[in-house]
Structures are given as C-alpha cells and as structure tokens.
C-alpha cells in the first residue's frame, strides 16, 4: 500500500510549511486526487490518521476531492473524459489520447492554527 508512504510525504510537507508559515496545528487537509493517479482515496483515508498520529496534524480531517480523468484525442481533436489509463476515446475509439487532467495528487488547501 503506497498510500502510507504518500501520507508520510504529506506529513513532511506539512512540517516544512509549518516552519515556514509559523503554524503549529493542522485542522484540515484538502487533498485533490486524480482518478488516473493510481492513488486509492479509501486507502488514503485509512493511512492518514495512522501516519499523522503524534504530529501537528494528529486530529486533522482529511477532505478528498476526486478529479476526473481528461484527455485530448489527437484523432477527433476533442477533450474527452476517461475513466482509466489506456481507455480509448469515447467519441471515436482512438487510442491516441494525451492525458490533460486527473493524474495529480496535491494538497489544495490547509486549515491551520
């Protein structure tokens, strides 16, 4: 489960930002996870409190927004929504797609004190 190590990386970021921005408690972490990122939101929800235990984010709430997968079809020249990597274009069935959104995992916002 690589979500545990992703949460550990997130904790490192929270600590770095706390030192830079002078806060000591993280109340809420607003996280964006793309549908094409290979990150399981439920696994993140499970790992988050385990990793944050004893830290500045021990009682933090994790709010996850899932971002739709999108791609540019080179064949029909349209922006399309895709459910998973290597899907064909839902309009023309071409496999010549360039992913434009939905691969990210990022901290979008923090509520801190």
N, CA, C and O of each residue as an XYZ file, in Angstrom:
452
protein
N       0.845     -1.186      0.000
C       0.000      0.000      0.000
C       0.882      1.238      0.000
O       1.407      1.629      1.043
N       1.047      1.856     -1.162
C       1.910      3.027     -1.254
C       1.257      4.284     -0.698
O       1.921      5.312     -0.562
N      -0.023      4.223     -0.374
C      -0.700      5.374      0.220
C      -0.101      5.738      1.572
O      -0.108      6.907      1.956
N       0.416      4.753      2.296
C       1.067      5.020      3.584
C       2.298      5.907      3.365
O       2.495      6.878      4.095
N       3.113      5.585      2.381
C       4.297      6.412      2.111
C       3.903      7.775      1.544
O       4.606      8.760      1.771
N       2.788      7.849      0.810
C       2.303      9.145      0.339
C       1.885     10.021      1.519
O       2.137     11.226      1.516
N       1.255      9.429      2.517
C       0.887     10.179      3.718
C       2.121     10.631      4.488
O       2.137     11.726      5.049
N       3.153      9.795      4.517
C       4.407     10.198      5.165
C       5.029     11.389      4.452
O       5.542     12.304      5.096
N       4.986     11.381      3.124
C       5.472     12.527      2.355
C       4.634     13.767      2.614
O       5.161     14.877      2.687
N       3.333     13.578      2.754
C       2.452     14.699      3.059
C       2.791     15.289      4.425
O       2.796     16.509      4.588
N       3.073     14.440      5.399
C       3.456     14.915      6.731
C       4.744     15.721      6.658
O       4.859     16.750      7.326
N       5.702     15.287      5.876
C       6.942     16.063      5.689
C       6.637     17.448      5.149
O       7.214     18.434      5.607
N       5.731     17.532      4.173
C       5.342     18.824      3.601
C       4.669     19.690      4.659
O       4.952     20.885      4.754
N       3.787     19.102      5.447
C       3.106     19.860      6.495
C       4.092     20.426      7.505
O       3.950     21.570      7.937
N       5.085     19.638      7.884
C       6.113     20.105      8.828
C       6.936     21.237      8.228
O       7.207     22.233      8.900
N       7.336     21.092      6.967
C       8.118     22.140      6.299
C       7.326     23.439      6.218
O       7.851     24.515      6.505
N       6.068     23.331      5.829
C       5.237     24.526      5.703
C       4.942     25.150      7.067
O       4.840     26.372      7.174
N       4.804     24.334      8.102
C       4.582     24.858      9.452
C       5.774     25.699      9.896
O       5.597     26.748     10.516
N       6.979     25.249      9.585
C       8.174     26.013      9.938
C       8.246     27.321      9.150
O       8.624     28.354      9.702
N       7.890     27.285      7.877
C       7.944     28.480      7.028
C       6.839     29.478      7.351
O       7.066     30.688      7.352
N       5.635     28.961      7.627
C       4.471     29.833      7.774
C       4.029     30.016      9.219
O       3.023     30.672      9.489
N       4.779     29.438     10.139
C       4.576     29.649     11.572
C       3.183     29.217     12.067
O       2.455     30.014     12.658
N       2.829     27.968     11.823
C       1.634     27.399     12.426
C       2.028     26.123     13.151
O       3.061     25.522     12.855
N       1.198     25.715     14.103
C       1.551     24.544     14.909
C       0.507     23.426     14.880
O       0.767     22.312     15.335
N      -0.674     23.733     14.342
C      -1.727     22.725     14.288
C      -2.359     22.737     12.900
O      -2.679     23.794     12.357
N      -2.530     21.552     12.342
C      -3.261     21.404     11.083
C      -4.633     20.856     11.443
O      -4.751     19.778     12.026
N      -5.680     21.620     11.085
C      -7.049     21.206     11.386
C      -7.657     20.373     10.264
O      -8.316     19.362     10.510
N      -7.424     20.814      9.024
C      -7.986     20.117      7.865
C      -6.997     20.150      6.716
O      -6.357     21.172      6.466
N      -6.873     19.043      6.026
C      -6.074     18.962      4.805
C      -7.048     18.694      3.656
O      -7.774     17.699      3.656
N      -7.046     19.602      2.681
C      -7.884     19.447      1.495
C      -6.980     18.895      0.390
O      -6.051     19.561     -0.065
N      -7.270     17.687     -0.020
C      -6.404     16.971     -0.952
C      -7.152     16.680     -2.245
O      -8.306     16.252     -2.220
N      -6.490     16.915     -3.372
C      -7.038     16.535     -4.678
C      -6.350     15.264     -5.128
O      -5.123     15.167     -5.099
N      -7.140     14.291     -5.542
C      -6.594     13.044     -6.069
C      -7.232     12.788     -7.426
O      -8.453     12.672     -7.538
N      -6.407     12.701     -8.443
C      -6.897     12.422     -9.785
C      -7.282     10.964     -9.946
O      -6.638     10.076     -9.386
N      -8.329     10.722    -10.710
C      -8.791      9.350    -10.955
C      -7.739      8.509    -11.668
O      -7.782      7.281    -11.605
N      -6.791      9.161    -12.348
C      -5.752      8.445    -13.098
C      -4.426      8.389    -12.344
O      -3.406      8.008    -12.918
N      -4.429      8.761    -11.078
C      -3.180      8.879    -10.311
C      -2.708      7.567     -9.691
O      -1.597      7.502     -9.164
N      -3.521      6.540     -9.743
C      -3.211      5.257     -9.087
C      -3.123      5.387     -7.571
O      -2.416      4.621     -6.916
N      -3.844      6.358     -7.019
C      -3.947      6.532     -5.576
C      -5.388      6.226     -5.194
O      -6.324      6.776     -5.776
N      -5.559      5.353     -4.224
C      -6.892      4.956     -3.769
C      -7.343      5.878     -2.635
O      -6.737      5.872     -1.564
N      -8.392      6.667     -2.852
C      -8.860      7.572     -1.795
C      -9.184      6.861     -0.479
O      -8.870      7.387      0.589
N      -9.800      5.691     -0.530
C     -10.126      4.973      0.702
C      -8.869      4.545      1.447
O      -8.840      4.579      2.677
N      -7.842      4.147      0.727
C      -6.574      3.780      1.367
C      -5.911      5.009      1.989
O      -5.277      4.905      3.040
N      -6.053      6.171      1.347
C      -5.522      7.415      1.920
C      -6.264      7.753      3.209
O      -5.649      8.153      4.197
N      -7.582      7.591      3.197
C      -8.378      7.865      4.400
C      -7.985      6.935      5.552
O      -8.014      7.338      6.715
N      -7.624      5.713      5.233
C      -7.182      4.758      6.244
C      -5.793      5.108      6.773
O      -5.565      5.093      7.983
N      -4.868      5.422      5.869
C      -3.474      5.664      6.255
C      -3.268      7.014      6.949
O      -2.391      7.142      7.803
N      -4.055      8.002      6.593
C      -3.857      9.364      7.089
C      -3.804      9.456      8.622
O      -2.819      9.970      9.151
N      -4.816      8.983      9.353
C      -4.739      9.127     10.818
C      -3.620      8.307     11.448
O      -3.086      8.683     12.491
N      -3.266      7.201     10.826
C      -2.174      6.369     11.350
C      -0.855      7.125     11.258
O      -0.091      7.165     12.223
N      -0.585      7.722     10.106
C       0.669      8.436      9.888
C       0.703      9.746     10.679
O       1.761     10.136     11.173
N      -0.426     10.423     10.805
C      -0.466     11.729     11.462
C      -0.449     11.640     12.988
O      -0.272     12.654     13.663
N      -0.632     10.440     13.536
C      -0.651     10.258     14.985
C       0.624     10.830     15.627
O       1.737     10.516     15.205
N       0.440     11.669     16.649
C       1.564     12.256     17.373
C       2.213     13.443     16.675
O       3.269     13.908     17.103
N       1.601     13.933     15.616
C       2.186     15.046     14.852
C       1.299     16.291     14.959
O       0.274     16.279     15.640
N       1.705     17.355     14.282
C       0.926     18.590     14.261
C      -0.426     18.403     13.572
O      -1.291     19.274     13.668
N      -0.615     17.285     12.884
C      -1.877     17.005     12.193
C      -2.614     15.809     12.806
O      -3.413     15.150     12.141
N      -2.333     15.546     14.071
C      -2.896     14.357     14.710
C      -4.421     14.311     14.657
O      -4.996     13.248     14.424
N      -5.068     15.424     14.863
C      -6.536     15.453     14.867
C      -7.112     16.050     13.590
O      -8.289     16.409     13.542
N      -6.289     16.154     12.565
C      -6.723     16.777     11.310
C      -7.750     15.917     10.588
O      -7.762     14.691     10.691
N      -8.600     16.607      9.860
C      -9.588     15.965      8.999
C      -9.014     15.958      7.587
O      -8.442     16.953      7.141
N      -9.163     14.861      6.899
C      -8.720     14.763      5.511
C      -9.936     14.862      4.598
O     -10.808     13.992      4.611
N      -9.984     15.925      3.809
C     -11.061     16.132      2.835
C     -10.493     15.837      1.444
O      -9.566     16.513      0.999
N     -11.039     14.845      0.767
C     -10.529     14.443     -0.544
C     -11.526     14.813     -1.633
O     -12.716     14.514     -1.544
N     -11.005     15.471     -2.661
C     -11.775     15.756     -3.866
C     -11.171     14.922     -4.985
O      -9.971     15.003     -5.248
N     -12.002     14.119     -5.642
C     -11.520     13.316     -6.762
C     -11.650     14.125     -8.051
O     -12.700     14.698     -8.341
N     -10.565     14.156     -8.813
C     -10.521     14.902    -10.065
C     -10.722     13.937    -11.233
O     -10.050     12.910    -11.328
N     -11.635     14.276    -12.099
C     -11.974     13.457    -13.257
C     -10.782     13.334    -14.205
O     -10.020     14.284    -14.383
N     -10.629     12.170    -14.802
C      -9.608     11.976    -15.823
C     -10.050     12.597    -17.140
O     -11.164     12.366    -17.608
N      -9.165     13.386    -17.729
C      -9.478     14.031    -19.008
C      -8.309     13.846    -19.957
O      -7.159     13.710    -19.541
N      -8.629     13.844    -21.237
C      -7.592     13.672    -22.255
C      -7.973     14.437    -23.520
O      -9.137     14.767    -23.750
N      -6.952     14.705    -24.330
C      -7.128     15.314    -25.651
C      -6.980     14.192    -26.670
O      -5.954     13.513    -26.712
N      -8.008     14.001    -27.489
C      -7.949     12.975    -28.525
C      -7.297     13.585    -29.762
O      -7.804     14.551    -30.332
N      -6.178     13.015    -30.165
C      -5.467     13.517    -31.337
C      -6.190     13.166    -32.635
O      -5.990     13.819    -33.659
N      -7.021     12.146    -32.587
C      -7.740     11.716    -33.780
C      -8.936     12.630    -34.075
O      -9.054     13.165    -35.177
N      -9.814     12.805    -33.094
C     -11.023     13.614    -33.340
C     -10.902     15.047    -32.822
O     -11.824     15.850    -32.965
N      -9.745     15.358    -32.215
C      -9.441     16.722    -31.768
C     -10.465     17.250    -30.758
O     -10.924     18.388    -30.854
N     -10.810     16.401    -29.793
C     -11.776     16.778    -28.761
C     -11.200     16.493    -27.375
O     -10.404     15.571    -27.198
N     -11.616     17.300    -26.395
C     -11.352     16.989    -24.995
C     -12.388     15.965    -24.560
O     -13.583     16.141    -24.795
N     -11.923     14.888    -23.921
C     -12.832     13.820    -23.518
C     -12.559     13.407    -22.073
O     -11.465     13.611    -21.548
N     -13.560     12.833    -21.457
C     -13.440     12.283    -20.110
C     -13.121     10.803    -20.241
O     -13.748     10.084    -21.020
N     -12.122     10.352    -19.456
C     -11.771      8.932    -19.444
C     -11.793      8.423    -18.006
O     -11.505      9.168    -17.069
N     -12.132      7.171    -17.847
C     -12.250      6.575    -16.523
C     -10.931      6.003    -16.013
O     -10.666      6.010    -14.811
N     -10.098      5.504    -16.946
C      -8.819      4.922    -16.544
C      -7.809      5.071    -17.671
O      -8.160      5.307    -18.827
N      -6.545      4.925    -17.296
C      -5.473      4.998    -18.290
C      -5.711      3.958    -19.387
O      -6.262      2.886    -19.138
N      -5.301      4.288    -20.557
C      -5.367      3.401    -21.719
C      -6.788      3.143    -22.216
O      -7.002      2.275    -23.062
N      -7.753      3.890    -21.695
C      -9.086      3.840    -22.291
C      -9.001      4.446    -23.685
O      -8.169      5.317    -23.941
N      -9.851      3.989    -24.568
C      -9.967      4.612    -25.877
C     -10.840      5.852    -25.794
O     -11.528      6.074    -24.798
N     -10.808      6.638    -26.822
C     -11.643      7.834    -26.903
C     -13.121      7.404    -26.898
O     -13.513      6.539    -27.681
N     -13.925      7.992    -26.035
C     -15.338      7.616    -26.012
C     -16.108      8.104    -27.247
O     -17.235      7.669    -27.486
N     -15.507      8.998    -28.021
C     -16.178      9.518    -29.214
C     -15.811      8.747    -30.483
O     -16.683      8.401    -31.280
N     -14.502      8.479    -30.667
C     -14.075      7.841    -31.918
C     -13.333      6.520    -31.706
O     -12.949      5.858    -32.670
N     -13.133      6.139    -30.440
C     -12.466      4.896    -30.051
C     -10.969      4.856    -30.352
O     -10.347      3.799    -30.245
N     -10.393      5.979    -30.721
C      -8.949      6.045    -30.958
C      -8.195      5.853    -29.642
O      -8.701      6.183    -28.570
N      -6.995      5.322    -29.738
C      -6.128      5.194    -28.568
C      -5.056      6.273    -28.543
O      -4.122      6.206    -27.744
N      -5.185      7.249    -29.399
C      -4.218      8.351    -29.447
C      -4.698      9.488    -28.555
O      -5.148     10.531    -29.028
N      -4.586      9.252    -27.248
C      -5.032     10.228    -26.266
C      -3.849     10.779    -25.489
O      -2.920     10.052    -25.141
N      -3.900     12.066    -25.226
C      -2.904     12.709    -24.373
C      -3.630     13.159    -23.114
O      -4.529     13.998    -23.180
N      -3.248     12.609    -21.971
C      -3.910     12.925    -20.714
C      -3.649     14.387    -20.360
O      -2.511     14.854    -20.413
N      -4.711     15.101    -19.999
C      -4.592     16.512    -19.653
C      -4.953     16.805    -18.199
O      -4.596     17.864    -17.683
N      -5.648     15.897    -17.533
C      -6.032     16.120    -16.138
C      -6.370     14.783    -15.498
O      -6.752     13.825    -16.169
N      -6.216     14.749    -14.166
C      -6.599     13.561    -13.426
C      -5.455     12.690    -12.973
O      -5.686     11.612    -12.426
N      -4.209     13.130    -13.185
C      -3.050     12.348    -12.752
C      -2.483     12.822    -11.417
O      -1.630     12.152    -10.834
N      -2.944     13.956    -10.937
C      -2.323     14.618     -9.794
C      -2.795     14.102     -8.444
O      -3.878     13.535     -8.303
N      -1.952     14.318     -7.482
C      -2.320     14.252     -6.078
C      -1.641     15.452     -5.458
O      -0.413     15.540     -5.454
N      -2.432     16.383     -4.931
C      -1.822     17.585     -4.365
C      -2.646     18.115     -3.206
O      -3.864     17.951     -3.132
N      -1.920     18.755     -2.310
C      -2.566     19.452     -1.211
C      -3.091     20.748     -1.786
O      -2.316     21.611     -2.198
N      -4.386     20.885     -1.815
C      -5.016     22.059     -2.413
C      -5.103     23.205     -1.417
O      -4.945     24.371     -1.778
N      -5.360     22.854     -0.140
C      -5.562     23.890      0.871
C      -5.362     23.274      2.243
O      -5.533     22.070      2.431
N      -4.993     24.129      3.210
C      -4.869     23.702      4.605
C      -5.657     24.646      5.487
O      -5.717     25.848      5.231
N      -6.259     24.095      6.527
C      -6.850     24.894      7.596
C      -5.938     24.675      8.787
O      -5.809     23.554      9.278
N      -5.300     25.749      9.257
C      -4.270     25.630     10.285
C      -4.503     26.622     11.421
O      -5.306     27.548     11.303
N      -3.793     26.410     12.509
C      -3.849     27.343     13.639
C      -2.447     27.560     14.173
O      -2.260     28.313     15.129
